[in-house]
Amino acid sequence: MALSKLEDGGFKFVPVDSAVADKGAEIRASYGLYLPDALIAATAILNNANCLVTRDKNIYANLKGLKVSTPETLGYM
């Protein structure tokens, strides 16, 4: 139910593939992020996301070219 609401709101769910894995490894090495966080960032960057929506906004603060917002600031919670 909650996922369909997000999809109706313009959110897109995408799989992790080898390109995302490679970019995630690069981000992890460059920024010292934990691998799951690096994969999330890589997925957003490689899929040209307008915005990464997360409650862990500070994790991604130093990444260049990635806009980050919380669900609350977007009116979803």
C-alpha positions as CSV (number, residue, x, y, z in Angstrom):
1,M,0.0,0.0,0.0
2,A,2.7,2.5,1.0
3,L,4.9,1.7,-2.0
4,S,2.0,2.2,-4.5
5,K,1.4,5.6,-2.9
6,L,5.0,6.5,-3.5
7,E,4.8,5.3,-7.1
8,D,1.7,7.4,-7.6
9,G,3.7,10.4,-6.3
10,G,6.3,10.0,-9.0
11,F,8.8,7.9,-7.2
12,K,10.6,5.2,-9.3
13,F,12.0,1.9,-8.0
14,V,15.0,0.5,-9.9
15,P,17.1,-2.6,-9.5
16,V,20.8,-2.7,-8.5
17,D,22.8,-3.9,-11.5
18,S,26.5,-4.2,-12.2
19,A,26.9,-0.5,-13.2
20,V,25.3,0.5,-9.8
21,A,27.6,-1.9,-8.0
22,D,30.7,-0.5,-9.7
23,K,29.6,3.1,-9.0
24,G,28.8,2.2,-5.4
25,A,32.3,0.8,-4.9
26,E,33.7,4.0,-6.3
27,I,31.6,6.2,-4.0
28,R,32.4,3.9,-1.0
29,A,36.2,4.3,-1.7
30,S,36.0,8.1,-2.3
31,Y,33.6,9.1,0.5
32,G,34.0,6.3,3.0
33,L,30.3,5.5,3.1
34,Y,29.0,2.1,4.2
35,L,28.3,-0.1,1.1
36,P,24.5,0.0,1.4
37,D,24.6,3.8,1.6
38,A,27.0,4.0,-1.4
39,L,24.7,1.7,-3.4
40,I,21.7,3.9,-2.7
41,A,23.7,7.0,-3.8
42,A,25.0,5.2,-6.9
43,T,21.5,4.1,-7.9
44,A,20.2,7.7,-7.6
45,I,23.1,9.2,-9.5
46,L,23.1,6.6,-12.4
47,N,19.3,6.9,-12.8
48,N,19.4,10.7,-12.9
49,A,17.2,11.0,-9.9
50,N,15.8,14.5,-9.3
51,C,16.2,13.9,-5.6
52,L,17.2,11.1,-3.1
53,V,14.6,10.8,-0.4
54,T,15.9,9.6,2.9
55,R,15.8,10.2,6.6
56,D,19.6,9.9,6.7
57,K,20.2,13.2,4.9
58,N,23.6,13.9,6.5
59,I,25.1,10.7,5.2
60,Y,25.0,12.1,1.6
61,A,25.8,15.7,2.4
62,N,29.3,15.6,0.8
63,L,28.3,13.9,-2.4
64,K,28.4,16.3,-5.4
65,G,25.5,16.4,-7.8
66,L,23.0,14.6,-5.6
67,K,20.0,16.5,-4.2
68,V,18.8,15.0,-0.9
69,S,15.5,15.6,0.9
70,T,13.5,14.0,3.7
71,P,10.0,12.6,3.2
72,E,8.8,15.2,5.6
73,T,10.1,18.1,3.6
74,L,8.3,16.7,0.5
75,G,5.1,16.3,2.4
76,Y,5.0,12.4,2.4
77,M,5.0,11.9,6.1
